[in-house]
Amino acid sequence: MTVGVTVPVLWDKETKQIVSNSDDDLMRILNSAFNEVTGNQLDLYPTEHRAEIDSLNETIYETVNDGVYRAGFATSQHAYETAVLALFKTLDELDDRLATRRFLFGPQPLETDWRLFVTLIRFDAVYHGHFKCNVRRILDYRNLYGYLRDLYQQPGIAETVNFDHIKTALLLHARRHQPDPNCADRAEPRFELSAWERRSRVIAECETRIAYCGIGVSSAARSANSDLMVQLWHSTNGR
């Protein structure tokens, strides 16, 4: 084959045509277009969260999903620093957001969680070292690390992750931009993705303890509620 290919792609076997090769479109198509065929009613783009999903998707794409490449392939110090600062600003904000909820929008992972997952799972293995996104590792974040493990342990996810493929595909491609004879031999990230993740239990305990204390009636109390939940989560989930 002498022409380039793109993945993922949705192919129509009847018309022999590409339906779409846009991952944005594919996520929405696969979310609901085949429900009658599969009988699966899982909705990753629920109506009540759509505005916030769209907004957070944009931020995560610009600063995280694409941000790691903007940093890794930057051709000037200014471009590199701009990308890295924006990347870690968003990661810090997401870590704070996850202090009081299991997933980005509550107890169930939605579209945005999975869009973020594909970058987080590659981060310590590739982006931190080779792409110079090395202010912090995901392993160093109190909440993002547990969140990543939680997503990894969702049914059917672990078998889709292949670190050998991740490193080979990304690092060999990047060599054309940043030659590094040792890059393909870097060790896998030193974290245990299969270790039991207790985020759901801990957050549920925090909510129960807060409800028991009678906090969360007025707007002022809700603000205190948020601060207390962060404190309870940190004390219960300390590493």
C-alpha atoms as one frame of an Amber mdcrd trajectory, in Angstrom:
protein
   0.000   0.000   0.000   1.399   3.395  -1.016  -1.289   5.667   0.432  -1.859
   6.696   4.018  -4.677   5.322   6.128  -6.543   6.734   9.102  -8.159   4.975
  12.022 -10.698   4.657  13.444 -13.063   4.440  10.504 -16.676   3.315  10.071
 -17.025   1.397   6.796 -20.297   0.644   5.010 -19.925  -2.893   3.618 -22.955
  -2.521   1.359 -21.989   0.710  -0.416 -18.216   0.162  -0.037 -17.844   3.665
   1.317 -16.449   5.325   4.396 -19.237   6.624   6.636 -16.873   8.653   8.825
 -13.309   8.661  10.087 -13.943  11.382  12.680 -13.677  10.009  16.200 -16.078
  12.754  17.355 -18.732  11.587  14.907 -18.058   7.911  15.592 -18.579   8.272
  19.327 -21.965   9.885  18.773 -22.979   7.397  16.057 -22.022   4.354  18.106
 -23.663   5.853  21.195 -27.196   5.557  19.840 -27.489   4.712  16.117 -27.430
   0.940  16.633 -29.452   0.678  19.843 -32.314  -1.161  18.136 -29.866  -3.733
  16.764 -27.774  -4.258  19.889 -30.411  -3.676  22.554 -27.810  -1.654  24.473
 -29.342   1.516  25.901 -26.141   2.890  27.476 -26.091   6.658  26.874 -22.710
   8.390  27.089 -24.178  11.704  25.898 -27.263  12.256  28.090 -29.388  15.314
  27.372 -28.975  16.864  30.809 -25.185  16.961  30.500 -24.739  17.782  26.814
 -23.853  21.468  27.159 -21.239  20.765  29.829 -19.920  17.706  27.949 -19.403
  19.801  24.814 -17.638  22.540  26.771 -15.354  20.188  28.702 -14.652  18.151
  25.551 -13.344  21.279  23.861 -11.080  22.190  26.777  -9.727  18.664  27.115
  -9.106  18.318  23.390  -7.312  21.654  23.052  -5.131  21.381  26.148  -4.789
  17.642  26.866  -5.583  15.352  23.906  -3.911  17.664  21.408  -1.908  19.543
  24.039   0.591  16.706  24.518   1.370  16.802  20.792   1.646  20.578  20.767
   4.260  20.235  23.500   6.027  17.221  22.033   6.306  18.622  18.516   6.832
  22.270  19.452   9.409  24.038  17.297  10.090  26.890  19.709  10.543  27.287
  23.452   7.560  29.629  23.610   5.272  27.149  21.842   6.459  24.347  24.134
   5.948  26.335  27.353   2.528  27.560  26.225   1.357  24.010  25.535   2.809
  22.519  28.724   1.386  25.224  30.989  -2.088  24.821  29.458  -1.838  21.024
  29.725  -1.009  20.953  33.410  -3.468  23.736  34.235  -6.238  21.516  32.876
  -4.899  18.374  34.577  -4.758  20.228  37.893  -8.333  21.450  37.440  -9.532
  17.953  36.563  -7.774  16.543  39.628  -9.619  19.076  41.790 -12.922  18.260
  40.079 -12.463  14.556  40.795 -11.930  15.146  44.504 -15.692  15.062  45.102
 -17.008  12.811  42.344 -16.113   9.406  40.971 -16.181  10.419  37.305 -16.257
  13.823  35.615 -20.051  14.136  35.735 -20.967  11.866  38.618 -21.218   8.146
  39.386 -21.055   6.901  35.763 -18.393   7.505  33.081 -19.688   9.492  30.116
 -18.273  10.491  26.730 -15.799  13.010  28.150 -14.323  10.468  30.558 -13.397
   8.161  27.692 -12.020  10.987  25.579  -9.736  11.835  28.493  -8.848   8.201
  29.221  -7.062   7.641  25.906  -4.543  10.373  26.765  -4.194   9.543  30.455
  -3.433   5.873  29.757  -0.553   6.885  27.447   0.695   9.753  29.565   3.284
   8.246  31.908   4.456   5.717  29.311   5.065   8.158  26.452   4.007  11.771
  26.873   5.749  12.433  30.202   9.194  11.439  28.958   9.427  11.563  25.213
   6.992  14.428  24.674   8.565  16.426  27.548   5.248  16.750  29.394   7.183
  16.192  32.591   5.913  18.654  35.186   4.116  15.746  36.868   3.113  12.175
  36.130  -0.466  10.938  36.376   0.897   8.704  39.119   1.643  11.864  41.134
  -1.967  13.104  41.124  -4.081  12.151  44.124  -7.361  11.882  42.213  -6.470
  11.495  38.525  -4.427   8.366  39.228  -7.278   6.624  41.038  -9.683   7.835
  38.355  -7.482   6.351  35.620  -7.380   3.010  37.423 -11.155   3.135  37.874
 -11.706   3.629  34.136  -9.155   0.946  33.265 -11.066  -1.534  35.431 -14.408
  -0.927  33.720 -15.627  -4.081  31.909 -13.941  -4.663  28.545 -11.406  -1.837
  28.834  -8.189  -3.489  30.072  -8.001  -5.825  27.082  -7.958  -2.836  24.722
  -4.770  -1.417  26.300  -1.438  -2.635  24.907   1.559  -0.694  26.205   3.938
  -2.305  23.708   1.755  -1.032  20.880   1.365   2.384  22.508   5.105   2.870
  22.891   6.062   1.443  19.500   3.464   3.357  17.499   3.903   6.718  19.196
   7.642   6.703  19.807   8.709   5.399  16.410   6.462   7.947  14.725   7.877
  10.704  16.916  11.464   9.807  16.011  10.998  11.610  12.707  10.510  14.792
  14.721  12.713  14.146  17.754  15.419  11.532  17.066  16.123   9.440  20.167
  17.837   6.063  19.682  16.728   4.826  23.110  13.111   5.942  23.069  11.565
   2.595  22.119  13.273   0.874  25.036  11.818   2.920  27.872  10.205   0.898
  30.639   6.466   0.711  31.109   4.948   3.141  33.617   5.439   2.020  37.198
   1.872   1.939  38.375  -0.552  -0.884  38.996  -3.660  -0.300  36.928  -5.303
  -3.535  38.046  -5.028  -2.797  41.778  -8.388  -2.529  43.519  -9.753   0.972
  43.067 -11.901   2.201  45.963 -13.026   5.594  44.652 -16.715   4.630  44.489
 -16.749   3.315  48.061 -14.801   6.243  49.479 -16.908   8.910  47.756 -20.097
   7.130  48.845 -18.761   7.107  52.420 -17.989  10.840  52.182 -21.505  11.584
  50.974 -23.039   9.439  53.736 -20.967  11.086  56.444 -21.839  14.555  55.148
 -25.559  13.713  54.985 -25.378  12.339  58.517 -23.924  15.639  59.708 -26.890
  17.477  58.164 -24.761  19.616  55.874 -25.969  20.889  52.492 -29.188  22.791
  53.101 -28.360  26.409  52.296 -26.034  27.727  49.582 -23.480  28.564  52.264
 -23.793  25.058  53.669 -23.376  23.568  50.203 -20.092  25.436  49.905 -19.018
  24.062  53.277 -20.244  20.661  52.119 -17.858  20.767  49.141 -14.904  21.744
  51.322 -15.709  19.017  53.828 -16.043  16.372  51.141 -12.593  17.247  49.824
 -11.168  16.932  53.341 -12.937  13.618  53.952 -11.846  12.234  50.615  -8.234
  13.192  51.242  -8.216  11.765  54.761  -9.868   8.507  53.673  -7.927   8.051
  50.429  -4.497   9.258  51.548  -1.599   7.492  49.881
